[in-house]
Amino acid sequence: MAYQDSGVTEAGAISSGGSKSDRDKGEILATMRTRLTMAIAAYSDSREDELDDLRFRAASPDNQWQWPADVLATRGSVQGQTINARPCLTINKLPQHVLQVTNDQRQNRPSGKVIPADDKADIEVAEIFNGIVRHIEYISDADVAYDTACDNQVTFGEGYFRILTGYCDENSFDQDLRIGRIRDSFSVYMDPTIQDPCGSDAEWCFICSELTKEEYERQFPDSATLSSLQYGVGDGALNAWINQDTVRIAEYFYKEHKIKTLNQYHSNIAAMAGSPEAKQAEMMGLKPIKTREVDVCTVKWCKTNGFELLEEREWPGKYIPVIRVVGNEFEINGRMYVSGLVRNAKDAQRMYNYWVSQEAEMLALAPKAPFIGYGGQFEGYENQWKTANINNWPYLEVNPDVTDGQGGPLPLPARSQPPMASSGLLQAKAGASDDIKASTGQYDSSLGATSNERSGKAILAREKQSDTGTYHYVDNLARAIRYSTRQLVDLIPKIYDTQRIARIIGIDGETDQATIDPMQPMPVKKIQNEQGIVIKKIYNPGVGKYDVAVTTGPSYMTKRQESLDAMSLLLQGNPNLWAVAGDLFIKNMDWPGAQEMSQRFAKTIDPKLLSDADDPALQAAQQQMEAMGKEMDQMHMMLQNVSKSMEAQDLQVKQFDSQVKAYDAETKRISAVQAGMSEEQIQDIAMGVVAAAMESQSMMSQMPEMRQESMPMEMMQPEQQMMPPQEGTPQ
């Protein structure tokens, strides 16, 4: 009772004005209650039909939800007697048609792809975004949320899923994003004035739920266990089957708008008036060139019981994190109506049930076919013939009554023609079955029935015709996933707001890690070693703008199996391809050891075929090899020059050696004839020798300097002989 009294006191304080804080909360709660009442009124007409669609799809022979109540009243028992009861059979064909659409969506899941949207964005950061989004979908089992929304969308026309935030664990301040499932679409009340089918322009949204009193008191021990929130169609049936009190609460998202002034300075710098950036620009002496008023929107979240705010905080994103998946949408006289696949097939399904029941009734009421024979034939065997329709007698006997006048036995007894169903009844039942197919846009070929098509191309063309009739459901789901991915791109830089290691998942399912640093000014920072090889990359997802595209197609495993089949055909036709792409063929196999075998097989392939021109390490190695090749070419040229120089020096040495030998021979000749010559003749000869010596000395000074260690010994001797005066030379 203490909780209830505090709740009443709170409600009284709000109604009487209270403090400023109470008045502010009172205005929020008053607006909230008004909006919820408006949403319930706006959705009530459509959701009556939606709830009936859901019940009709879930019908079975046990609940008879496909039979109208007034019809059941006329065909059931009368005053407790079942004598006049008529069969009410339920042969529900609609789940097959619904699953035909939803299971096709499971086989061809839409997926968002992040792409750069301005010159500051980077393609590598976009891939990091894609990896983080896939990781978020993996850890939150997003496929369950997508499948539930799609099933509701196809069945009765609208489904929802949401985006949540939460701490990684109880010992961390790091947060992660999650994609949450909303099983009950009737618990969501989105702004009915939206124009976007996914609800991106919604100003507010409610997600209602019920808690048991014990759970409510555990979560909100200081709040009153009472609620003033209204119930809508198909919503809030928890207290109908729980044998204790429940408390109705709601999560309330709403946008808060503020008008601010945007200033533009020189160098295309823009900042809000009063912001730190604007103050810094004013301190630098800059004055605004242009100004304009902008509507700054902030998303708020609170949890309320209608009387008080149980929790409240600001949502970090700029969108309300509730995503709508719509089927068929109509606006009639200012009211919004939605429908799914079941709506238009309901009458055809009712007619099919009626004709099946009528057929069973006619056959059941028709007498069993009797045996016809002549009198006296059954005498003595009456018990066997009376129970022939009940017991499985191994044989039946008759009396041979010879009365035909010619002495021959009469024919044996025989059954009369059994009762047959009316041909008109059978045609009506077949027509009702065809009407179900026509109303759902799915015909025999898409449902697995055989047809006249024989070639694969013709079969695919016929199946495509059926897929075209229901493609808008898959396309609307793709729009919703694109919108949710766009929200994740907006939220990731705000949630990953500290330097951390983020887990990413590739398109092939392989996991990796990426370093996130929201403080660095560039989108990608590359750290290189001494050889110029990139050893680490750091990313900032907050730099630049990114947009989202959506793709729809088979899952990676399906594509992998298709690629394996295609490669098998290629390798069978050209076995030489094993030497080029055999490792890829083995890699796509799923048996144990395939990956290890693929790695070993890759070692037998030419490395040139396996090279990756985009690998930074390989590029650095190639640059080093090219530099080494240039150095080797230079050394080779130097060796060639040295070889040519040595050859020229050898030639000069040989010429000098011949001159020295000639000079030595001349000296010896002069010594031999010196005794018989006069003093004047000797003096003339000496002058000629001195002149020749001076000429030889001049030629020696012009020879290139030679390394002593590379000079032959015989080259050293003539030079040494030139240094002192030669023996026999005139003094």
Secondary structure, DSSP 8 states (H G I E B T S, - for coil): -HHHHHHHHHHHHHHT--SHHHHHHHHHHHHHHHHHHHHHHHHHHHHHHHHHHHHHHT--TTT-TTS-HHHHHHHS-BTTB-TT---------HHHHHHHHHHHHHHS-EEEEEEE-STT--HHHHHHHHHHHHHHHHHTTHHHHHHHHHHHHHHHSEEEEEEEEEESSTT---EEEEEEE---GGGEEE-TT--STT-TT-SEEEEEEEEEHHHHHHH-TTS-S-------TT---GGGTSSS-EEEEEEEEEEEEEEEEEEEEGGGEEEETTSHHHHHHHHTT---SEEEEEEEEEEEEEEE-SSSEEEEEE-SSSS-SEEEEESEEEEETTEEEEE-SSGGGHHHHHHHHHHHHHHHHHHHHS----EE--TTSSTT-HHHHHTTTTS--S---------SSSS------EE-------HHHHHHHHHHHHHHHHHHT--TTTTT---S--SHHHHHHHHHHHHHHTHHHHHHHHHHHHHHHHHHHHHHHHHS-SSEEEEEE-TTS-EEEEEE-TTSSSSEEEEE-TTS-EEEEEE-TTSS-EEEEEEE---HHHHHHHHHHHHHHHHHH-GGGHHHHHHHHHHT--STTHHHHHHHHHTTS-HHHH--TT-HHHHHHHHHHHHHHHHHHHHHHHHHHHHHHHHHHHHHHHHHHHHHHHHHHHHHHHHHHGGGS-HHHHHHHHHHHHHHHHHHHHHHHTS----GGGS-HHHHHHHHHHSS--TT---
